Amino acid sequence: MSDQIKFIVEQLNKEPFKKSFNLITFDSLEPLQLLQVLNEVLAEIDPKHNIDIREEAPDQTAKRMFSLLGILKYKPPGNASDMSVFRQGLVTGSKPVIHPILHWLLQRTVELKKRAYLARFLVKLEVPTEFLQDDVVADTYQQYEELVEGFKNLHKECEQLKNSGFSTAEIRRDINAMEEEKDQLIKRVERLKKRVDTVSNHQRMLEMARQLRVEKEREESLAQQKQEQKNQLFHAEQRLQRAQQQLKDLRQASADAKPESLVKRLEEEIKFNTYMVTDKLPKELESKKKNVQYLQKVVAEPAMGHSDLNELETKIQEINAQINQLIEKRMMRTDPMDDKLFLFRQQASIISRKKEAKAEELQESREELLNMEKELAQKSNQARDFDGTEVLKGDEFKRYVSKLRGKSTVYKKKRQELAELRAEYGVLQRTEEILKQRHETVQQQLQAIEAKHGITGYSDTQEELERVSAMKSELDEVKGRTLDEMSEMVKKLNILIAEKKSALAPVIKELRPLRQRCQELTQEYDEKKAFYDSCAAGLESNRSKLEQEVRGLREECAQEENRYHYINCMKKITERQIQRAADEMKLYVSADPQERRKAIREQYNRNILEQENLGKKLREKQKTVREGHGPNMKQVKMWREFEQLMECKKQCFQKLQNQTSIGHVIQEGGEDRLVL
């Protein structure tokens, strides 16, 4: 973290910010000042944000910074659950949130400047789909998209040219070469003019050549107009396809819509809007008013010191202790009625909280649904422009998926039945082979018996007659069944038609007043919605004015507090100085010499005399040291030489002692040998 702050301070002290921060002053910045520094860095990246945040509402400042950070693709540290903390920290100017943003921005200022410049032209405007149904708006939006694509291509070409590395020397060489070519062309034209002057009818030939050039230019312009008309025809066909698709969607929506579902949906919307108007919004407005009153009360109170804060803390502790005692007393009471009411109150509060949470979830879900519908419309338009195929909508896609699921289940059942039939077919085929073999053996035995009795072919004729009679009886039965079934089906259809007519008659009668009631409710809903929007806009404007007034009063209060503390400190310092001067005058004018000696002037005079005497002594000592410096240095040198001489004598004496001791030892050894 210290390296991060050090880098931020270094970058802010450089061009173009020219701040005079150090680590201490930067770390001691107030939240509003820190937000102003962040706003200056953002203004350096995008000049549109060069705004004094003190003249701007906090919600507008936060919204503006959020949008720019989103365009710059800043990813806050942490997971998705920390986004609310990040938003709150950015609004309040929290250091753990602002410092990483400044570090990230100052690391890549050049790159972010380029991204902010491109975002002004490449971030597309969101146009609702109901406005795109108008041909003029659709054409304008399509031209806008074409211009955005053209800007992309031109910017890419510009970047390629910048990075291509053309130097001034190469450009100058190209210019010189082009001038030389120009001179050569001028000379060549003059030579051709001289040659043409000698040719007869050269004026007529020049006129024909001019006309040929004009016709070629006209041909090119006509070809260009033809291409433009082709493009216009293509765009018109695309608009026609979009209009047909919208018409188809509207017809499907009107076909699927039923009066009961419409009335039910309108009732749900009316219930939700009445809850929002009667319960939720008044509570929020009341809480906002309480906060404003509390803030006004805080602003109206005088500035408190450390002792006042200590007193308030002690009072808060005492009140908390009293509250805990009351809670304990209430818990010790065993009143069953109170317990039951407490349970009901708790359940009611839980239900109200759940209701508020569900209302907020419903509002968020509606906003998310609108965003998803916009995105779906964009994706469908892109897909339609890409391959020309129709994209299925929500209900159509659901029906298509349900149809596919039904087909898949039917396919699985049929496949299982087919496998069973194949297995049974194999078994039956084998049974048929066995029966055929048995039939052949029995037939051979029968033919042998018929041949023995002299009636060959009797069994074949009998089988043929039996088969023809069986077929005739089956055909008669089928004819009778089909006639009976057709007559029964006609009777059933007539009965069903009569029942449906009788059942639909009262429903149609009930539907007519309901339709009229639905129209009245929609008209009343539109009026109340317009009134609600106007009230909400008025309240929002009043709230913003009050917030601005509170902000101005806070700043004025802070300035006055600072001025009061500064004047109070200066007053205390001045009083202390006046008191010291009066005490000094009393001591100085006093007749008592002891009291006069306590005066600061007398003390300073005594110190000056002492220092002067000490200076004289030191100067005398310096003089004596300077005078005796030469002899003393000679004396030191003589002492050093004397020490060296004595050291040399000592070494010689030691050597002499060592030699004498060795001689004695040798002598004693010789005597010993003589004795032996």
For each residue, the residues with C-beta under 8 A, 3 or more apart:
1: 4 5 99
2: 5 6 23
3: 6 7
4: 1 7 8 99 100 103
5: 1 2 8 9 23 26 27 99
6: 2 3 9 10 23
7: 3 4 10 11 103 106 107
8: 4 5 11 12 26 99 102 103 106
9: 5 6 12 13 19 21 22 23 26
10: 6 7 13 14
11: 7 8 14 17 106
12: 8 9 17 19 21 26 37 106
13: 9 10 17 18 19 20 21
14: 10 11 17 18
15: 18
16: 44
17: 11 12 13 14 40 41 44
18: 13 14 15
19: 9 12 13 37
20: 13
21: 9 12 13 25 26
22: 9 25 26
23: 2 5 6 9 26 27
24: 27 28
25: 21 22 28 29
26: 5 8 9 12 21 22 23 29
27: 5 23 24 95
28: 24 25
29: 25 26 33 34 37
30: 33 34 93
31: 34 35 92 93 94
32: 35 36 53 54 93
33: 29 30 36 37
34: 29 30 31 37 38 93 95 98
35: 31 32 38 39 53 61 93 98
36: 32 33 39 40 52 53 54
37: 12 19 29 33 34 40 41 102
38: 34 35 41 42 65 98 101 102
39: 35 36 42 43 49 51 53 61 65
40: 17 36 37 43 44
41: 17 37 38 44 45 102 105 106
42: 38 39 45 46 49 65 68 105
43: 39 40 46 47 48 49 50 51
44: 16 17 40 41 109 113
45: 41 42 49 68 72 105 109 112 113 116
46: 42 43 49 68 113 116 117
47: 43 50
48: 43
49: 39 42 43 45 46 64 68
50: 43 47
51: 39 43 55 56 64
52: 36 55 56
53: 32 35 36 39 56 61
54: 32 36 551 555
55: 51 52
56: 51 52 53 60 61 64
57: 60 61 544 547 548
58: 61 62 91 547
59: 62 63 91
60: 56 57 63 64
61: 35 39 53 56 57 58 64 65 91
62: 58 59 65 66 87 90 91
63: 59 60 66 67
64: 49 51 56 60 61 67 68
65: 38 39 42 61 62 68 69 90
66: 62 63 69 70 87 90
67: 63 64 70 71
68: 42 45 46 49 64 65 71 72 116
69: 65 66 72 74 101
70: 66 67 73 74
71: 67 68 115 116 119 123
72: 45 68 69 105 112 115 116
73: 70 115
74: 69 70 101 104
75:
76: 82 83 86 97 100
77: 82 100
78: 81 82 85 86
79: 82
80: 83
81: 78 84
82: 76 77 78 79 85 86
83: 76 80 86 87
84: 81 87 88
85: 78 82 88 89 97
86: 76 78 82 83 89 90 97
87: 62 66 83 84 90 91
88: 84 85 91 92 94
89: 85 86 92 93 94 96 97 98
90: 62 65 66 86 87 93 94 97 98 101
91: 58 59 61 62 87 88
92: 31 88 89
93: 30 31 32 34 35 89 90 98
94: 31 88 89 90 97 98
95: 27 34 98 99
96: 89 99 100
97: 76 85 86 89 90 94 100 101
98: 34 35 38 89 90 93 94 95 101 102
99: 1 4 5 8 95 96 102 103
100: 4 76 77 96 97 103 104
101: 38 69 74 90 97 98 104 105
102: 8 37 38 41 98 99 105 106
103: 4 7 8 99 100 106 107
104: 74 100 101 107 108
105: 41 42 45 72 101 102 108 109 112
106: 7 8 11 12 41 102 103 109
107: 7 103 104
108: 104 105 111 112
109: 44 45 105 106 112 113
110: 113 114
111: 108 114 115
112: 45 72 105 108 109 115 116
113: 44 45 46 109 110 116 117
114: 110 111 117 118
115: 71 72 73 111 112 118 119
116: 45 46 68 71 72 112 113 119 120
117: 46 113 114 120 121
118: 114 115 121 122 155
119: 71 115 116 122 123
120: 116 117 123
121: 117 118 148 151
122: 118 119 148 151 152
123: 71 119 120
124: 144 145 148
125: 144
126: 374
127: 131 132 137 141
128: 131 132 374
129: 132 133 373 374 377
130: 133
131: 127 128 134 137
132: 127 128 129 137 138 141 377
133: 129 130 137 138 243 246
134: 131 137 138
135: 138 139 239
136: 139 140
137: 127 131 132 133 134 140 141
138: 132 133 134 135 141 142 239 242
139: 135 136 142 143 235 239
140: 136 137 143 144
141: 127 132 137 138 144 145
142: 138 139 145 146 235
143: 139 140 146 147
144: 124 125 140 141 147 148
145: 124 141 142 148 149
146: 142 143 149 150
147: 143 144 150 151
148: 121 122 124 144 145 151 152
149: 145 146 152 153
150: 146 147 153 154
151: 121 122 147 148 154 155
152: 122 148 149 155 156
153: 149 150 156 157
154: 150 151 157 158
155: 118 151 152 158 159
156: 152 153 159 160
157: 153 154 160 161
158: 154 155 161 162
159: 155 156 162 163
160: 156 157 163 164
161: 157 158 164 166
162: 158 159
163: 159 160
164: 160 161
165:
166: 161 170 171
167: 170 171
168: 171 172
169: 172 173
170: 166 167 173 174
171: 166 167 168 174 175
172: 168 169 175 176
173: 169 170 176 177
174: 170 171 177 178
175: 171 172 178 179
176: 172 173 179 180
177: 173 174 180 181
178: 174 175 181 182
179: 175 176 182 183
180: 176 177 183 184
181: 177 178 184 185
182: 178 179 185 186
183: 179 180 186 187
184: 180 181 187 188
185: 181 182 188 189
186: 182 183 189 190
187: 183 184 190 191
188: 184 185 191 192
189: 185 186 192 193
190: 186 187 193 194
191: 187 188 194 195
192: 188 189 195 196
193: 189 190 196 197
194: 190 191 197 198
195: 191 192 198 199
196: 192 193 199 202 206
197: 193 194 202
198: 194 195
199: 195 196 202 205
200:
201: 204 205
202: 196 197 199 205 206
203: 206 207
204: 201 207 208
205: 199 201 202 208 209
206: 196 202 203 209 210
207: 203 204 210 211
208: 204 205 211 212
209: 205 206 212 213
210: 206 207 213 214
211: 207 208 214 215
212: 208 209 215 216
213: 209 210 216 217
214: 210 211 217 218
215: 211 212 218 219
216: 212 213 219 220
217: 213 214 220 221
218: 214 215 221 222
219: 215 216 222 223
220: 216 217 223 224
221: 217 218 224 225
222: 218 219 225 226
223: 219 220 226 227
224: 220 221 227 228
225: 221 222 228 229
226: 222 223 229 230
227: 223 224 230 231
228: 224 225 231 232
229: 225 226 232 233
230: 226 227 233 234
231: 227 228 234 235
232: 228 229 235 236
233: 229 230 236 237
234: 230 231 237 238
235: 139 142 231 232 238 239
236: 232 233 239 240
237: 233 234 240 241
238: 234 235 241 242 385
239: 135 138 139 235 236 242 243
240: 236 237 243 244
241: 237 238 244 245 384 388
242: 138 238 239 245 246 381 384
243: 133 239 240 246 247
244: 240 241 247 248
245: 241 242 248 249 384 390
246: 133 242 243 249 250
247: 243 244 250 251
248: 244 245 251 252
249: 245 246 252 253 393
250: 246 247 253 254
251: 247 248 254 255
252: 248 249 255 256 393 395 396
253: 249 250 256 257
254: 250 251 257
255: 251 252
256: 252 253 395
257: 253 254 261 262
258: 261 262
259: 262 263 511 514 515 518
260: 263 264
261: 257 258 264 265
262: 257 258 259 265 266 518
263: 259 260 266 267 514 518
264: 260 261 267 268
265: 261 262 268 269
266: 262 263 269 270 518 521 522 525
267: 263 264 270 271
268: 264 265 271 272
269: 265 266 272 273 525
270: 266 267 273 274 521 525
271: 267 268 274 275
272: 268 269 275 276 359 362
273: 269 270 276 277 525 528 529 532
274: 270 271 277 278
275: 271 272 278 279 280 355 359
276: 272 273 279 280 281 359
277: 273 274 281 282 528 532
278: 274 275 282
279: 275 276 282 283 355
280: 275 276 283 284 356 359
281: 276 277 284 285 536
282: 277 278 279 285 286
283: 279 280 286 287
284: 280 281 287 288
285: 281 282 288 289 539
286: 282 283 289 290
287: 283 284 290 291
288: 284 285 291 292 543
289: 285 286 292 293
290: 286 287 293 294
291: 287 288 294 295
292: 288 289 295 296 543 546 550
293: 289 290 296 297
294: 290 291 297 298
295: 291 292 298 299 550
296: 292 293 299 300 550
297: 293 294 300 301
298: 294 295 301
299: 295 296 550 553 554 557
300: 296 297
301: 297 298 304
302:
303: 557 561 564
304: 301 308 309 312
305: 308 309
306: 309 310
307: 310 311
308: 304 305 311 312
309: 304 305 306 312 313
310: 306 307 313 314
311: 307 308 314 315
312: 304 308 309 315 316
313: 309 310 316 317
314: 310 311 317 318
315: 311 312 318 319
316: 312 313 319 320
317: 313 314 320 321
318: 314 315 321 322
319: 315 316 322 323
320: 316 317 323 324
321: 317 318 324 325
322: 318 319 325 326
323: 319 320 326 327
324: 320 321 327 328
325: 321 322 328 329
326: 322 323 329 330
327: 323 324 330 331
328: 324 325 331 332
329: 325 326 332 333
330: 326 327 333
331: 327 328
332: 328 329
333: 329 330 338
334: 339
335: 338 339
336: 339 340
337: 340 341
338: 333 335 341 342
339: 334 335 336 342 343
340: 336 337 343 344
341: 337 338 344 345
342: 338 339 345 346
343: 339 340 346 347
344: 340 341 347 348
345: 341 342 348 349
346: 342 343 349 350
347: 343 344 350 351
348: 344 345 351 352
349: 345 346 352 353
350: 346 347 353 354
351: 347 348 354 355
352: 348 349 355 356
353: 349 350 356 357
354: 350 351 357 358
355: 275 279 351 352 358 359
356: 280 352 353 359 360
357: 353 354 360 361
358: 354 355 361 362
359: 272 275 276 280 355 356 362 363
360: 356 357 363 364
361: 357 358 364 365
362: 272 358 359 365 366
363: 359 360 366 367
364: 360 361 367 368
365: 361 362 368 369
366: 362 363 369 370
367: 363 364 370 371
368: 364 365 371 372
369: 365 366 372 373
370: 366 367 373 374
371: 367 368 374 375
372: 368 369 375 376
373: 129 369 370 376 377
374: 126 128 129 370 371 377 378
375: 371 372 378 379
376: 372 373 379 380
377: 129 132 373 374 380 381
378: 374 375 381 382
379: 375 376 382 383 391
380: 376 377 383 384 391
381: 242 377 378 384 385
382: 378 379 385 386
383: 379 380 386 387 389 391
384: 241 242 245 380 381 387 388 389 390 391
385: 238 381 382 388
386: 382 383
387: 383 384
388: 241 384 385
389: 383 384
390: 245 384
391: 379 380 383 384
392: 396 397 400
393: 249 252 396 397
394: 397 398
395: 252 256 398 399
396: 252 392 393 399 400
397: 392 393 394 400 401
398: 394 395 401 402
399: 395 396 402 403
400: 392 396 397 403 404
401: 397 398 404 405
402: 398 399 405 406
403: 399 400 406 407
404: 400 401 407 408
405: 401 402 408 409
406: 402 403 409 410
407: 403 404 410 411
408: 404 405 411 412
409: 405 406 412 413
410: 406 407 413 414
411: 407 408 414 415
412: 408 409 415 416
413: 409 410 416 417
414: 410 411 417 418
415: 411 412 418 419
416: 412 413 419 420
417: 413 414 420 421
418: 414 415 421 422
419: 415 416 422 423
420: 416 417 423 424
421: 417 418 424 425
422: 418 419 425 426
423: 419 420 426 427
424: 420 421 427 428
425: 421 422 428 429
426: 422 423 429 430
427: 423 424 430 431
428: 424 425 431 432
429: 425 426 432 433
430: 426 427 433 434
431: 427 428 434 435
432: 428 429 435 436
433: 429 430 436 437
434: 430 431 437 438
435: 431 432 438 439
436: 432 433 439 440
437: 433 434 440 441
438: 434 435 441 442
439: 435 436 442 443
440: 436 437 443 444
441: 437 438 444 445
442: 438 439 445 446
443: 439 440 446 447 459
444: 440 441 447 448
445: 441 442 448 449
446: 442 443 449 450 459
447: 443 444 450 451 456 459
448: 444 445 451 452
449: 445 446 452 453
450: 446 447 453 454 455 456 457 458 459
451: 447 448 454 456
452: 448 449
453: 449 450
454: 450 451
455: 450 458
456: 447 450 451
457: 450 460 461
458: 450 455 461 462
459: 443 446 447 450 462 463
460: 457 463 464
461: 457 458 464 465
462: 458 459 465 466
463: 459 460 466 467
464: 460 461 467 468
465: 461 462 468 469
466: 462 463 469 470
467: 463 464 470 471
468: 464 465 471 472
469: 465 466 472 473
470: 466 467 473 474
471: 467 468 474 475
472: 468 469 475 476
473: 469 470 476 477
474: 470 471 477 478
475: 471 472 478 479
476: 472 473 479 480
477: 473 474 480 481
478: 474 475 481 482
479: 475 476 482 483
480: 476 477 483 484
481: 477 478 484 485
482: 478 479 485 486
483: 479 480 486 487
484: 480 481 487 488
485: 481 482 488 489
486: 482 483 489 490
487: 483 484 490 491
488: 484 485 491 492
489: 485 486 492 493
490: 486 487 493 494
491: 487 488 494 495
492: 488 489 495 496
493: 489 490 496 497
494: 490 491 497 498
495: 491 492 498 499
496: 492 493 499 500
497: 493 494 500 501
498: 494 495 501 502
499: 495 496 502 503
500: 496 497 503 504
501: 497 498 504 505
502: 498 499 505
503: 499 500 506 507
504: 500 501 507 508
505: 501 502 508 509
506: 503 509 510
507: 503 504 510 511
508: 504 505 511 512
509: 505 506 512
510: 506 507 513 514
511: 259 507 508 514 515
512: 508 509 515 516
513: 510 516 517
514: 259 263 510 511 517 518
515: 259 511 512 518 519
516: 512 513 519 520
517: 513 514 520 521
518: 259 262 263 266 514 515 521 522
519: 515 516 522 523
520: 516 517 523 524
521: 266 270 517 518 524 525
522: 266 518 519 525 526
523: 519 520 526 527
524: 520 521 527 528
525: 266 269 270 273 521 522 528 529
526: 522 523 529 530
527: 523 524 530 531
528: 273 277 524 525 531 532
529: 273 525 526 532 533
530: 526 527 533 534
531: 527 528 534 535
532: 273 277 528 529 535 536
533: 529 530 536 537
534: 530 531 537 538
535: 531 532 538 539
536: 281 532 533 539 540
537: 533 534 540 541
538: 534 535 541 542
539: 285 535 536 542 543
540: 536 537 543 544
541: 537 538 544 545
542: 538 539 545 546
543: 288 292 539 540 546 547
544: 57 540 541 547 548
545: 541 542 548 549
546: 292 542 543 549 550
547: 57 58 543 544 550 551
548: 57 544 545 551 552
549: 545 546 552 553
550: 292 295 296 299 546 547 553 554
551: 54 547 548 554 555
552: 548 549 555 556
553: 299 549 550 556 557
554: 299 550 551 557 558
555: 54 551 552 558 559
556: 552 553 559 560
557: 299 303 553 554 560 561
558: 554 555 561 562
559: 555 556 562 563
560: 556 557 563 564
561: 303 557 558 564 565
562: 558 559 565 566
563: 559 560 566 567
564: 303 560 561 567 568
565: 561 562 568 569
566: 562 563 569 570
567: 563 564 570 571
568: 564 565 571 572
569: 565 566 572 573
570: 566 567 573 574
571: 567 568 574 575
572: 568 569 575 576
573: 569 570 576 577
574: 570 571 577 578
575: 571 572 578 579
576: 572 573 579 580
577: 573 574 580 581
578: 574 575 581 582
579: 575 576 582 583
580: 576 577 583 584
581: 577 578 584 585
582: 578 579 585 586
583: 579 580 586 587
584: 580 581 587 588 599 600 601
585: 581 582 588 589
586: 582 583 589 590
587: 583 584 590 595 596 598 599 600
588: 584 585 596 599 601
589: 585 586
590: 586 587 595 596
591:
592: 595 596
593: 596 597
594: 597 598
595: 587 590 592 598 599
596: 587 588 590 592 593 599 602
597: 593 594 602 603
598: 587 594 595 602 603
599: 584 587 588 595 596 602 603
600: 584 587 603 604
601: 584 588 604 605
602: 596 597 598 599 605 606
603: 597 598 599 600 606 607
604: 600 601 607 608
605: 601 602 608 609
606: 602 603 609 610
607: 603 604 610 611
608: 604 605 611 612
609: 605 606 612 613
610: 606 607 613 614
611: 607 608 614 615
612: 608 609 615 616
613: 609 610 616 617
614: 610 611 617 618
615: 611 612 618 619
616: 612 613 619 620
617: 613 614 620 621
618: 614 615 621 622
619: 615 616 622 623
620: 616 617 623 624
621: 617 618 624 625
622: 618 619 625 626
623: 619 620 626 627
624: 620 621 627 628
625: 621 622 628 629
626: 622 623 629
627: 623 624
628: 624 625 631 632
629: 625 626 632 633
630: 633 634
631: 628 634 635
632: 628 629 635 636
633: 629 630 636 637
634: 630 631 637 638
635: 631 632 638 639
636: 632 633 639 640
637: 633 634 640 641
638: 634 635 641 642
639: 635 636 642 643
640: 636 637 643 644
641: 637 638 644 645
642: 638 639 645 646
643: 639 640 646 647
644: 640 641 647 648
645: 641 642 648 649
646: 642 643 649 650
647: 643 644 650 651
648: 644 645 651 652
649: 645 646 652 653
650: 646 647 653 654
651: 647 648 654 655
652: 648 649 655 656
653: 649 650 656 657
654: 650 651 657 658
655: 651 652 658 659
656: 652 653 659 660
657: 653 654 660 661
658: 654 655 661 662
659: 655 656 662 663
660: 656 657 663 664
661: 657 658 664 665
662: 658 659 665 666
663: 659 660 666 667
664: 660 661 667 668
665: 661 662 668 669
666: 662 663 669 670
667: 663 664 670 671
668: 664 665 671 672
669: 665 666 672 673
670: 666 667 673 674
671: 667 668 674 675
672: 668 669 675 676
673: 669 670 676
674: 670 671
675: 671 672
676: 672 673
